[in-house]
Amino acid sequence: MENLIVRSWSDMEKMEMRRNMAHEKLTVLHVATLNQPITADLGYGPIETIIYNIDKGLHSLGHRSIVACSGDSRVAGEKYVTFDQSIGDYWSDDSTERRNTVNLHLSRALERAKMGDIDIIHMHDAKAVEFFYDSILEMQIPTVFTLHVQAEDSLLQGAYQRWCNPLSSPLVYCASISEYQKRQYHDLLNTSNVVYHGIDLAEFPVKGAPDKDNYLFTIGRITRAKGQDKAIETAKRTGSKLIIAGCVQNKPDDRAYFASFKDSIDLCVDVNKYPVGTDYYDRVMKPLLNSDKQIIYIGEINSEHKKQWYQYARATLFPIQWGEPFGLVPIESMACGTPVIAFNRGAVPEIIVNGKTGFVVDSMDAMIEAVGLIDHVDPRECRRHVRNNFSITCMAHKYLELYHQIIDSHRMSEDSMNFSDILLSGPQNHSSIAI
């Protein structure tokens, strides 16, 4: 063994490897959810929207992005169809049929992962990671798992500990979507990376000068945590017209919550049935805005519709009642140049620049006061803030940085293991080895 020359990876060598890998084109397999299709024009589908945006961002940067998803999806990269149709509901009863459908989807996605050309797998559902986990260990393919829910909503604490235990050379690496969320998962995370969600600014029209006589807008799933009742109170106390958009899912609590403030709604109209065109404002929006109805519920709207309602709003209200890990609504609104007034919960202070792109408030009285100050916010500053921090390109670059970091670590770990095998094999066949 006296001729065996051993040295660890130097900092210089690590830096050189990272420089080389930064230009390496990767093949990424995204294991999509099956609740909704992966497409750009969803009504409610936050996780599906993010998968669509990550795929589009990676594809635009020249990487091979493969999405294992339903056949009704439309992606920028390669579509690997696992099931003809998505389930179609973001929430439904946990039936045997639903579980079998999801398991078949995951089985087919796993078959794609085993084809031997995947550099890294990207998942968004803890149940999918659990389904893949033993195979991941066998295939030795590094996996990124984006955390979309807060820690207290996760029912897989034991599984997280098993996946992420740094002593077991994990192949599953968790990515937080905000600093707030990272703090919630601090005992479980094995990476320090935070990757904010990103959107394609080119898809969002920007408003001109603020219209002091225009409406307030709030959009989101109708549920107590989103605080639509607080938005109604804000409109009533400021004498503002309020447009409410969002789906009521088939959940008893959500239906009961909607019933609790339904009498405060002056008009319910389904605007989603009217196609968006160049005359959408004059044909659909203007008659509603010119009516004498103050609180108007327009139902669930898709991506094209909501951009119109963001664009012409005086401000978007985001009166959340929980610690939301990240909210797409604020960045979508600001992309259109429309400021946001939000309660100081969850990741809100990381997303909104208080006084510059909207207002972060701690009470109803402060939200009422902020409505009176909203016209001082420059729409151009709102859009600039999204471009610099929450664009689809920013998100893609951050994920690529994380992918390379993980693959780099995995390769060095493999090299260390290979060197250990050489040591165990003895010096007889390796008289002089430089590592």
C-alpha positions in Angstrom: 0.0 0.0 0.0 3.1 2.3 0.3 2.8 3.3 -3.4 -0.9 4.2 -3.1 -1.2 8.0 -3.4 -4.4 9.3 -1.9 -5.8 12.8 -1.8 -9.3 14.2 -1.4 -11.0 16.5 -3.8 -9.4 19.9 -3.6 -11.5 23.1 -3.6 -9.9 23.9 -7.0 -11.1 20.6 -8.5 -14.6 21.0 -7.1 -14.8 24.5 -8.6 -13.6 23.2 -12.0 -16.2 20.4 -11.9 -18.9 22.8 -11.2 -17.8 25.1 -14.0 -17.9 22.2 -16.4 -21.2 21.0 -15.2 -22.8 24.4 -15.4 -22.6 24.0 -19.2 -23.7 20.4 -19.2 -27.1 19.8 -20.8 -29.3 17.8 -18.5 -32.2 15.4 -19.0 -34.8 16.0 -16.4 -37.8 13.8 -15.8 -40.7 15.6 -14.1 -43.2 13.3 -12.5 -46.4 15.4 -12.8 -49.5 15.2 -10.6 -52.6 13.8 -12.1 -55.3 16.1 -10.6 -55.3 18.4 -13.6 -53.5 18.5 -16.9 -50.1 20.2 -17.1 -51.0 23.2 -19.2 -50.9 27.0 -19.1 -54.6 27.8 -19.1 -55.9 26.2 -15.9 -58.4 27.8 -13.6 -57.3 26.3 -10.3 -54.1 24.1 -10.4 -51.2 25.8 -8.7 -48.9 22.8 -8.7 -49.7 21.9 -12.3 -49.0 25.5 -13.3 -45.6 25.4 -11.6 -44.7 22.1 -13.3 -45.7 23.6 -16.7 -43.5 26.7 -16.0 -40.4 24.7 -14.8 -40.6 22.5 -17.9 -41.0 25.6 -20.2 -38.1 27.4 -18.5 -35.7 24.4 -18.7 -36.7 23.7 -22.4 -36.1 27.4 -23.3 -32.6 27.1 -21.8 -31.8 24.1 -24.0 -32.1 21.3 -21.5 -34.1 18.1 -22.2 -37.2 18.3 -20.1 -39.5 15.2 -20.1 -42.9 15.4 -18.3 -44.6 12.1 -17.3 -48.2 13.3 -17.3 -51.7 12.8 -18.6 -52.4 12.9 -22.4 -54.5 16.1 -22.1 -51.5 18.0 -21.0 -49.6 20.5 -23.2 -46.0 20.9 -22.4 -43.0 22.7 -24.0 -40.6 19.8 -23.6 -41.3 16.1 -24.2 -44.6 14.7 -23.1 -44.5 11.1 -21.8 -48.1 10.0 -21.5 -49.0 7.8 -18.5 -52.7 8.1 -18.6 -55.1 9.4 -21.3 -56.9 12.0 -19.1 -56.2 13.8 -15.9 -58.6 13.1 -13.0 -60.1 16.5 -13.6 -60.7 17.5 -10.0 -58.1 19.0 -7.7 -60.0 17.4 -4.8 -62.3 14.4 -4.7 -63.0 11.4 -2.5 -60.1 9.0 -1.9 -61.7 6.1 -3.8 -60.1 2.8 -4.8 -60.5 3.8 -8.4 -58.6 7.1 -7.8 -55.8 5.3 -6.0 -55.5 2.8 -8.7 -55.4 5.5 -11.4 -52.6 7.4 -9.5 -50.6 4.2 -8.9 -50.8 3.3 -12.6 -49.6 6.8 -13.5 -46.7 6.5 -11.1 -45.8 3.0 -12.3 -45.6 4.2 -15.9 -43.5 7.2 -14.9 -41.2 4.9 -13.0 -40.8 2.8 -16.2 -39.7 6.0 -18.0 -37.2 6.7 -15.2 -35.6 3.2 -15.7 -34.8 3.8 -19.4 -31.3 4.9 -18.4 -31.1 8.4 -19.9 -32.4 10.5 -16.9 -29.9 12.7 -15.0 -32.3 13.8 -12.4 -36.0 13.3 -11.4 -38.1 16.2 -10.2 -41.2 15.4 -8.1 -43.9 17.5 -6.4 -45.9 15.0 -4.4 -44.8 13.2 -1.3 -46.8 10.1 -2.2 -45.0 10.0 -5.5 -41.6 10.1 -3.8 -42.6 7.3 -1.4 -43.8 5.2 -4.4 -40.4 5.8 -6.2 -38.1 5.7 -3.2 -36.8 2.1 -3.3 -36.4 2.2 -7.0 -34.5 5.5 -6.7 -32.0 3.8 -4.4 -31.6 1.0 -6.9 -31.3 3.2 -9.9 -29.1 5.8 -8.1 -30.8 8.7 -9.8 -30.8 11.9 -7.7 -34.2 13.3 -7.1 -35.5 16.8 -6.3 -38.7 17.1 -4.3 -40.3 20.5 -4.3 -42.3 21.1 -1.1 -45.6 22.7 -1.9 -47.4 22.3 1.4 -46.6 23.6 4.9 -44.9 21.1 7.3 -47.9 20.7 9.5 -50.0 19.5 6.5 -47.5 16.8 5.6 -48.6 13.3 6.9 -45.3 11.7 5.9 -42.9 12.9 8.7 -41.3 9.5 9.1 -40.8 9.1 5.3 -39.2 12.5 5.1 -36.7 11.6 7.8 -35.9 8.4 5.9 -35.5 10.1 2.6 -33.5 13.0 3.8 -31.3 11.6 6.5 -27.8 12.9 5.6 -26.1 9.9 7.2 -27.6 7.6 4.6 -26.2 9.5 1.5 -29.7 10.5 0.4 -30.8 10.7 -3.2 -33.9 12.7 -2.4 -33.2 16.4 -1.9 -36.0 18.8 -0.8 -36.4 22.3 -2.3 -38.4 24.9 -0.3 -40.4 27.5 -2.1 -39.8 30.2 0.4 -37.6 31.1 3.4 -40.8 30.8 5.5 -41.4 27.3 4.4 -37.8 26.3 4.9 -38.0 27.3 8.6 -41.1 25.1 8.9 -39.2 22.1 7.6 -35.9 22.8 9.3 -35.6 19.4 10.9 -36.2 17.6 7.6 -34.4 19.5 4.9 -31.0 18.3 3.5 -30.5 21.3 1.2 -30.5 25.0 2.0 -31.9 25.9 -1.4 -35.0 28.1 -1.7 -36.5 28.3 -5.2 -39.3 30.8 -5.6 -42.0 30.1 -8.1 -41.8 31.8 -11.4 -44.2 32.9 -14.1 -43.8 33.9 -17.8 -44.0 37.7 -17.9 -44.6 37.7 -21.6 -48.0 36.1 -20.9 -49.2 38.8 -18.6 -50.4 42.2 -20.0 -49.3 45.3 -18.2 -51.6 48.0 -17.1 -51.2 51.7 -17.7 -51.8 54.4 -15.2 -53.9 53.5 -12.1 -57.6 54.0 -12.3 -58.8 55.5 -9.1 -62.4 54.6 -9.8 -61.8 51.0 -10.6 -62.5 47.8 -8.6 -60.6 45.6 -6.1 -60.0 42.1 -7.1 -59.5 38.9 -5.1 -58.9 35.4 -6.5 -58.3 32.0 -5.0 -60.1 28.8 -3.9 -63.1 29.8 -1.8 -62.0 28.6 1.6 -61.7 30.2 5.0 -57.8 30.2 4.8 -58.0 32.5 1.8 -60.1 35.1 3.6 -62.7 36.1 1.0 -64.9 37.4 3.9 -62.1 39.8 4.8 -62.0 41.1 1.2 -65.8 41.7 1.3 -65.4 43.6 4.6 -62.6 45.7 3.0 -64.8 46.6 0.1 -67.8 47.5 2.2 -65.7 49.7 4.5 -64.0 51.5 1.7 -67.0 51.8 -0.6 -65.1 49.9 -3.3 -66.5 47.5 -5.9 -65.1 44.0 -5.4 -64.7 41.2 -7.9 -64.3 37.7 -6.4 -63.1 34.8 -8.5 -62.4 31.3 -7.4 -63.7 27.7 -7.3 -65.8 26.2 -4.5 -64.5 22.7 -4.1 -66.7 19.8 -3.0 -65.6 20.0 0.6 -68.1 20.5 3.4 -66.0 23.2 5.1 -65.6 25.1 1.9 -69.2 24.9 1.0 -70.2 26.1 4.5 -67.7 29.0 4.3 -69.1 30.1 1.0 -72.7 29.9 2.4 -71.6 32.1 5.3 -70.9 35.2 3.1 -73.1 34.4 0.1 -75.8 36.8 1.2 -73.2 39.6 1.0 -72.7 39.0 -2.7 -74.8 41.2 -4.9 -74.4 39.4 -8.2 -73.2 35.9 -9.3 -72.2 35.5 -12.9 -70.1 32.9 -14.7 -67.8 34.9 -16.9 -65.7 31.9 -17.9 -68.2 31.0 -20.6 -67.3 34.2 -22.5 -64.1 33.7 -24.6 -61.3 36.2 -24.1 -60.7 38.4 -27.2 -59.6 42.0 -27.9 -63.1 43.2 -27.0 -63.4 41.2 -23.7 -63.2 44.3 -21.5 -65.9 46.2 -23.4 -68.1 43.1 -24.0 -67.9 41.3 -20.6 -66.1 43.4 -18.0 -67.4 46.9 -18.5 -71.1 46.1 -18.2 -70.4 44.4 -14.8 -68.2 47.3 -13.6 -70.7 49.9 -14.7 -73.6 48.1 -12.9 -74.8 49.2 -9.5 -73.7 45.8 -7.9 -70.9 46.2 -5.4 -69.8 42.7 -4.6 -69.7 40.4 -7.7 -68.7 36.8 -7.7 -67.6 35.6 -11.2 -66.9 31.9 -10.3 -63.8 30.0 -11.3 -61.9 31.6 -14.2 -59.0 30.2 -16.3 -55.6 31.8 -16.9 -56.6 34.0 -19.8 -59.6 35.4 -18.0 -57.8 36.2 -14.8 -55.1 38.2 -16.6 -57.8 40.5 -17.8 -59.2 40.9 -14.3 -55.8 41.5 -12.8 -54.9 44.1 -15.5 -57.8 46.4 -14.9 -58.0 46.2 -11.1 -57.0 49.0 -8.9 -55.5 46.5 -6.5 -55.6 42.8 -5.7 -56.5 41.8 -2.1 -54.7 38.8 -0.6 -56.3 38.5 2.9 -54.9 35.1 3.7 -55.6 33.6 7.1 -52.8 31.0 7.2 -49.1 30.7 6.7 -49.1 30.1 3.0 -45.7 28.8 1.8 -45.9 30.8 -1.4 -48.7 32.5 -3.3 -48.9 32.7 -7.1 -51.7 35.4 -6.9 -49.4 38.2 -5.7 -46.8 37.7 -8.4 -49.4 37.2 -11.2 -51.0 40.5 -10.1 -47.8 42.4 -9.9 -46.7 41.1 -13.3 -49.7 43.0 -14.7 -48.6 46.1 -12.8 -51.4 45.7 -10.2 -50.3 46.2 -6.6 -51.3 43.7 -3.9 -52.6 44.4 -0.4 -51.9 41.3 1.8 -51.9 40.2 5.4 -48.5 39.5 6.9 -48.7 35.7 6.9 -46.5 33.0 5.5 -44.2 34.0 2.7 -46.1 37.3 2.0 -43.2 39.6 3.2 -40.8 37.8 0.9 -43.0 38.4 -2.2 -44.4 41.9 -1.7 -42.1 45.0 -1.2 -44.1 47.0 1.4 -44.9 50.4 0.0 -43.4 49.8 -3.4 -45.3 46.9 -4.9 -48.2 46.9 -2.5 -48.7 46.8 1.2 -48.1 44.1 3.8 -50.5 44.7 6.7 -51.2 43.2 10.1 -54.9 44.1 10.7 -58.2 44.9 9.0 -57.8 48.6 9.9 -54.4 48.6 8.2 -55.8 46.9 5.1 -58.5 49.6 4.9 -55.9 52.3 5.2 -53.8 50.7 2.5 -56.6 50.9 0.0 -56.4 54.7 0.3 -52.7 54.6 -0.4 -52.6 52.1 -3.3 -52.6 54.8 -6.0 -49.1 55.8 -5.0 -47.7 52.5 -6.1 -46.0 52.6 -9.5 -47.2 49.7 -11.8 -43.8 49.6 -13.5 -42.2 48.9 -10.1 -44.6 45.9 -9.6 -43.7 44.4 -12.9 -39.9 45.1 -12.5 -40.0 43.3 -9.1 -41.5 40.2 -10.7 -39.1 40.2 -13.6 -36.1 40.4 -11.2 -37.2 37.8 -8.7 -40.1 35.7 -9.9 -39.8 35.1 -13.6 -39.8 31.7 -15.3 -36.2 32.2 -16.2 -35.1 33.0 -12.6 -36.9 29.9 -11.4 -35.3 27.7 -14.2 -31.8 28.9 -13.4 -32.3 28.3 -9.7 -33.5 24.7 -10.3 -30.6 24.1 -12.7 -28.2 25.4 -10.0 -29.8 22.9 -7.6 -29.7 20.0 -10.1 -26.0 20.6 -10.8 -25.2 20.9 -7.1 -26.9 17.6 -6.4 -25.5 15.7 -9.4 -22.0 17.1 -8.4 -22.4 15.9 -4.9 -23.7 12.5 -6.1 -20.8 12.0 -8.5 -18.2 12.9 -5.9 -19.9 10.4 -3.5 -19.8 7.7 -6.2 -16.1 8.4 -6.8 -15.4 8.1 -3.1 -17.2 4.8 -3.0 -15.3 3.6 -6.0 -12.0 4.5 -4.3 -13.1 2.6 -1.2 -13.6 -0.5 -3.4 -10.1 -0.1 -4.8 -8.7 0.1 -1.3 -10.6 -3.0 -0.3 -9.4 -4.9 -3.3 -5.8 -4.6 -2.1 -2.5 -3.3 -3.6 -1.6 -6.3 -5.7 -3.3 -5.0 -8.9 -3.0 -1.3 -8.2 0.6 -0.4 -7.6 0.3 3.3 -8.2 -3.1 5.1 -8.2 -3.6 8.8 -8.1 -7.1 10.1 -7.0 
